[in-house]
Amino acid sequence: MIEYDEFDKRMVLKLVYYGPALSGKTTNLLQLHDLLAREGRGDLMVLDTADDRTLFFDLLPFFLVAPSGLKIKIKVYTVPGQVRHDATRKAVLQRADGVAFIADSQLTQSCNNVESFENLEKNLAFVGLDAGTIPLVIQFNKRDLPDILPEAEIRQTWSPTGIPIRMASALNGIGVIDTFATLAGIAYDHLDLRYRLNVDHGLDRSEFLRKLTASTED
């Protein structure tokens, strides 16, 4: 579903953070905004709903330029976690090029994680996307809290999906960039197959990720 204009050498990539309410989707994006180099991201924008937030930021218009001159713009969104905002979730998922599913590691949230993931699969199908082929990564957030699922149990349950799993404490900035880089890398692989980013535009995977995830400390 990538937006690509060959004449203007312009590409727009849309990534969506999805998951149950209060799992840390917004915290992930806030941390990304703070951790990524200022040259590599734009302003943070928040779209408020009645009792939740859909958060969006754009990693700077045409923030990444390939050696060929191709300008790549990355857009990153969250969806509201509340079930009552399902229509908004579907709207945000439209034309998505990748999804980070943010799960809550707390023992009490296991059922909510499963229900939210099933909702993601259903809504992807609703907007014409395939959960089996779209770039997807699962992050288990809140690893800093007590009473959380053991990592071994998480991997036993979720590894059969074949989806990459990342552990994180988004509040502390741990695992945030790793999750983002994992999703971006899978998205690159899909883009390269279709648009020959490496061969035709001189942008290989490692350079794409290096530019995309440069931090404020680099």
PADOGU-128046 format. One record per residue (C-alpha): residue number from 1; y, x, z. Coordinates in steps of 0.02 Angstrom, whole numbers, plus 32768, in hexadecimal, padded with zeros to 4 digits. Example, Ala and Ser with C-alpha at 12.3 -4.5 7.8 and 13.67 -1.06 7.14 Angstrom:
// residues 2
[1,[7F1F,8267,8186]];
[2,[7FCB,82AC,8165]];
END
This chain:
// residues 218
[1,[8000,8000,8000]];
[2,[8071,8099,7FF6]];
[3,[811C,8081,7FA7]];
[4,[8129,80FF,7F1A]];
[5,[81B0,8114,7E97]];
[6,[817B,8199,7E1A]];
[7,[8220,8195,7DBB]];
[8,[828C,81B3,7E56]];
[9,[8207,8223,7EA7]];
[10,[8208,81BB,7F44]];
[11,[817B,8187,7FB8]];
[12,[817F,811C,8057]];
[13,[80F0,8121,80D3]];
[14,[80DD,809C,8159]];
[15,[807B,80BB,81FA]];
[16,[805F,8035,827F]];
[17,[8037,8046,8338]];
[18,[7FCC,7FB2,836F]];
[19,[7F77,7F81,8412]];
[20,[7F78,7F0E,84A9]];
[21,[8015,7EE9,850E]];
[22,[8052,7F78,857C]];
[23,[7FD3,7FF4,8537]];
[24,[805C,8072,8512]];
[25,[8089,8056,845B]];
[26,[8143,805A,847D]];
[27,[8130,80F1,84F1]];
[28,[80D6,814E,8466]];
[29,[8166,8132,83EE]];
[30,[81EB,815C,846E]];
[31,[8190,8200,8493]];
[32,[817A,8226,83DA]];
[33,[8233,820D,83C1]];
[34,[8259,8287,844F]];
[35,[81D3,8307,8426]];
[36,[81EB,8319,836A]];
[37,[826F,838F,8327]];
[38,[8317,833A,830B]];
[39,[8316,8372,8255]];
[40,[8276,8310,823D]];
[41,[829D,8263,827D]];
[42,[8323,81DE,8277]];
[43,[836C,8163,82F3]];
[44,[8303,80F5,8363]];
[45,[8318,803A,8345]];
[46,[82D8,7FAF,83B4]];
[47,[82BF,7EFB,837B]];
[48,[82B1,7E8D,8416]];
[49,[8247,7DF1,8421]];
[50,[8256,7D73,84AF]];
[51,[81E5,7DD1,8528]];
[52,[81A4,7E69,84CC]];
[53,[81E1,7EEB,8451]];
[54,[81BB,7F1B,83A0]];
[55,[81F7,7FCC,8392]];
[56,[821B,8029,82F2]];
[57,[8259,80D2,82C5]];
[58,[8266,812D,8223]];
[59,[8245,81E8,821E]];
[60,[82E7,8207,81BF]];
[61,[8300,81C6,810E]];
[62,[82AC,823C,8093]];
[63,[8288,82AA,8127]];
[64,[8200,830C,80CD]];
[65,[8218,8355,8020]];
[66,[8184,839C,7FC0]];
[67,[819A,8438,7F53]];
[68,[8198,83C5,7EBA]];
[69,[8230,8368,7EFC]];
[70,[81CD,82D0,7F35]];
[71,[8229,8283,7FC9]];
[72,[81B7,8239,804E]];
[73,[81FA,81BF,80CF]];
[74,[818E,8191,8164]];
[75,[81A5,80ED,81C0]];
[76,[8151,80D2,8268]];
[77,[8146,8026,82BA]];
[78,[80FA,7FD5,8353]];
[79,[80C2,7F21,835E]];
[80,[80DF,7EB0,83F5]];
[81,[8047,7EA9,8465]];
[82,[8057,7DF3,849B]];
[83,[7FDF,7D7E,8442]];
[84,[806A,7CFF,8428]];
[85,[80BD,7D79,83B0]];
[86,[8028,7D81,833A]];
[87,[8093,7D4D,82A6]];
[88,[8102,7DE4,82C5]];
[89,[8068,7E55,82CD]];
[90,[8031,7E18,8222]];
[91,[80DF,7E32,81DA]];
[92,[80E7,7EE5,821B]];
[93,[8038,7F0D,81DA]];
[94,[8064,7EDC,8129]];
[95,[805E,7F72,80B3]];
[96,[8028,7FE5,8141]];
[97,[7FE2,808E,810B]];
[98,[7F93,80B9,81B3]];
[99,[7F7A,8076,8263]];
[100,[7F73,80C7,830F]];
[101,[7F19,8052,8387]];
[102,[7F5A,8073,8438]];
[103,[7ED9,803F,84B9]];
[104,[7EF2,8036,8575]];
[105,[7E7B,80A7,85D7]];
[106,[7E7F,803E,8675]];
[107,[7DD8,7FF0,86A6]];
[108,[7E28,7F45,86B0]];
[109,[7E63,7F4C,85FC]];
[110,[7DBD,7F65,85A0]];
[111,[7DB2,7EB0,8566]];
[112,[7E67,7EB0,852E]];
[113,[7E48,7F4D,84C6]];
[114,[7DB5,7EFD,846D]];
[115,[7E11,7E5A,844F]];
[116,[7EA9,7EB5,840C]];
[117,[7E40,7F20,8397]];
[118,[7DE9,7E85,8355]];
[119,[7E95,7E38,833B]];
[120,[7EC8,7ED4,82DA]];
[121,[7E31,7EC5,8268]];
[122,[7E56,7E0C,824B]];
[123,[7F0E,7E27,8228]];
[124,[7EED,7EB9,81B3]];
[125,[7E7B,7E47,814E]];
[126,[7F01,7DC0,8152]];
[127,[7F81,7E33,80FF]];
[128,[7F02,7E75,8081]];
[129,[7ED4,7F1A,80D3]];
[130,[7E27,7F5B,80FF]];
[131,[7E0A,7F9B,81B0]];
[132,[7D79,8002,816C]];
[133,[7DE3,8067,80F2]];
[134,[7E95,806C,8135]];
[135,[7EC2,810E,8193]];
[136,[7EA2,80E5,824A]];
[137,[7EA0,8143,82EF]];
[138,[7E7D,8102,839F]];
[139,[7EDE,8147,8433]];
[140,[7EA5,8124,84E5]];
[141,[7F47,812F,8546]];
[142,[7F70,8136,8601]];
[143,[7EF3,81C0,8629]];
[144,[7F65,81F2,86B9]];
[145,[7F3F,8151,871A]];
[146,[7EB4,8133,879A]];
[147,[7E25,80BA,8776]];
[148,[7E14,80E3,86BF]];
[149,[7D7F,80E1,864A]];
[150,[7D24,8189,8645]];
[151,[7D3E,81E3,85A0]];
[152,[7C81,81EE,8583]];
[153,[7C73,8130,8591]];
[154,[7D05,8117,851A]];
[155,[7CB7,8188,8498]];
[156,[7C0D,8137,84AB]];
[157,[7C5A,808C,848C]];
[158,[7CD6,80B7,8402]];
[159,[7C8E,814D,83A6]];
[160,[7C14,80E1,8340]];
[161,[7CAD,809A,82E7]];
[162,[7CC9,8145,8297]];
[163,[7D82,813B,82C3]];
[164,[7DD2,81D7,8310]];
[165,[7DF0,81C2,83CB]];
[166,[7E7C,8218,842A]];
[167,[7EA1,821C,84E5]];
[168,[7F54,8212,8520]];
[169,[7FD2,81FC,85A9]];
[170,[8064,81C1,8541]];
[171,[80D5,81B3,85D9]];
[172,[80C2,826F,85EF]];
[173,[80C6,8296,8535]];
[174,[800F,82CC,8534]];
[175,[7FAC,82A0,8497]];
[176,[803F,824D,8442]];
[177,[805A,82CA,83B6]];
[178,[7F9E,82E7,83A6]];
[179,[7F82,822D,8386]];
[180,[8011,8227,8309]];
[181,[7FD6,82C4,82AF]];
[182,[7F24,8283,82A4]];
[183,[7F5F,81E1,8254]];
[184,[7FD7,823B,81E0]];
[185,[7F4E,82B3,81AA]];
[186,[7ED9,8226,817A]];
[187,[7F68,81CF,8120]];
[188,[7F8A,8270,80C0]];
[189,[7ED5,8279,8087]];
[190,[7EE3,81C9,803F]];
[191,[7F89,81F0,7FEC]];
[192,[7F4B,8293,7FA2]];
[193,[7EB8,823D,7F50]];
[194,[7F2B,81C1,7EFA]];
[195,[7FCD,8221,7EDE]];
[196,[7F8F,82D5,7ED7]];
[197,[800C,8312,7F58]];
[198,[7FC2,83C0,7F59]];
[199,[7FA3,83DC,7E9F]];
[200,[8038,837E,7E54]];
[201,[80B8,8390,7EDF]];
[202,[8089,8434,7F33]];
[203,[8079,83E4,7FDF]];
[204,[7FD6,840F,8036]];
[205,[7F92,83BC,80D2]];
[206,[7FC0,8444,814D]];
[207,[8074,844F,8110]];
[208,[8085,8392,8112]];
[209,[804D,838C,81C8]];
[210,[80B3,8424,81F8]];
[211,[8154,83D6,81B8]];
[212,[812A,832B,81FC]];
[213,[80FF,8360,82AC]];
[214,[8179,83EF,82CA]];
[215,[81AE,83DF,837F]];
[216,[8251,83FF,83DA]];
[217,[8202,849C,8422]];
[218,[81D9,84EA,8378]];
END
